[in-house]
Amino acid sequence: MFVNRTRVLQISFLAILSAFVVEFVFGLFENSLALITDSIHALLDSVVTLILLLAAKMAIKPPDEEHTYGHGKIESLGGMLGGIAIFLIAIFFIFESIQRLQHPVNVLPGIFAIVGGLYTICVDIFRIVLLRKSLRKIGGDTLRADFYHAFLDLGSTLVAIGGIILVSFGFHSGDFIAALILGVILAILSVKLIHRTAQELTDIISPELVKEVKNIVIDTDGVIKTNAILMRRSGDTIFADVTISL
């Protein structure tokens, strides 16, 4: 099952990486800022998929003398660094979009820009179908996270295509407005990603989950009371250190 999960993530990674190459090259060739922005999103999405792939591989690595809780925190650290990178790139594209709106360049994106966007849409749909089938058969948080990322990437590509269509109908600012929207979306998502992963690195845990564990321990035969209940998450695994009186 584990091998199947990593295999699915490998296919998803290669698919989205190919979408980045096609969109970036065609975006440069056609001078389409929206397509270039979406290609960067595809690149960052491939980085996230790679992190999920590495996390899935490291999930079976047993704890050692230096990592008594395992190696799951590497996934959170990688997610936070990826979020910071997404935020910085998003700010750059927001700035570039505003600059081009103030000083427009009337360049009409041609057939290559449309083909690049359509190729990425096909890749996104392929990933969604692949990951959905794999979730039903295999399951797992890494596959579920990549499934959500595939949906997000499809949405951003549709926005980019919308900007290109607007330009083709004579609304020359449509491409830049689409890039601006994508930049804002990426900035918001990156802040959420940084916040969530930073909390995981500080060992935040749900008080309701701690209470649930406490109730389970109290209901166990022979347990008189519980003292400290310490819990932390490492990757997909939640550890609990419970002190009890018998």
Residue, then its C-alpha position, 0 to 999 in steps of 0.5 A: m500500500f505504501v509503495n502504491r501511495t508513493r507511486v501515485l505521488q511520483i506520477s502526480f509530481l511528474a505531471i504537474l512539473s511538465a505543466f510548469v515547463v509548458e506554461f513557462v516556455f509558452g508564457l515567455f514566448e507569448n509574453s503572457l504574464a497570467l500564464i507565467t504566473d500560473s506556471i510558477h504556481a504549477l512549479l510551487d505545486s510540484v514542490v508541495t507534491l515533492i514534499l508530500l512524496l518525501a514525507a510519505k517515504m519518510a513516514i515508515k522511517p523508524p525513530d532514532e536516537e536523535h528523533t525519538y518521535g520520528h521525522g514527521k516534522i520535516e514535512s511541516l518545516g518544508g511546508m513553511l519554507g514553501g509557503i514563504a517562497i510562495f508569498l515572496i513570488a506572489i508579491f513580485f507578481i502583484f507588483e509586476s501586474i500593477q506596473r503593467l496595468q499602469h504602463p500597458v503593453n498591448v501584446l496579444p497572447g497567441i495560440f501557444a498561450i492558449v495551448g499551454g493553458l489547455y495542456t495544464i488543464c488536462v494535466d490538472i484533470f488527470r491528477i484529480v482523477l488519479l488521486r481521487k481513485s487512489l484515495r478510494k483504494i489506498g487513502g492517506d493524508t498525503l494523497r488527500a493533500d495533493f488532491y486538494h492542490a490539484f483542484l487549486d491548480l485547476g482553478s488558477t489555470l482557469v483564471a489564467i485562461g480567462g485573462i487570455i480570453l479577455v485579451s483575445f476579445g480586445f480587453h488588453s488589461g485582462d491578462f494582467i488583471a488575471a495575474l493580479i488575481l492569481g498573485v493575491i490568491l497565492a499570497i493569501l494561501s501562502v500566509k495560511l500555509i505558513h501559519r498552519t505549519a508554524q503552529e505545527l512546529t510549535d506542537i499545537i494540539s486541539p484541546e478537544l483531542v486532549k480531552e477525548v484522550k483523557n476520557i478514554v484513559i479514565d474509562t479504562d479499567g484500573v485507572i484511578k486518575t490521570n495527571a499530565i497529558l502531553m500530546r504532539r503531532s509529528g507528520d500524520t502521527i499523534f503522540a501522547d504521553v499520559t501519566i496515570s494512577l492505578 
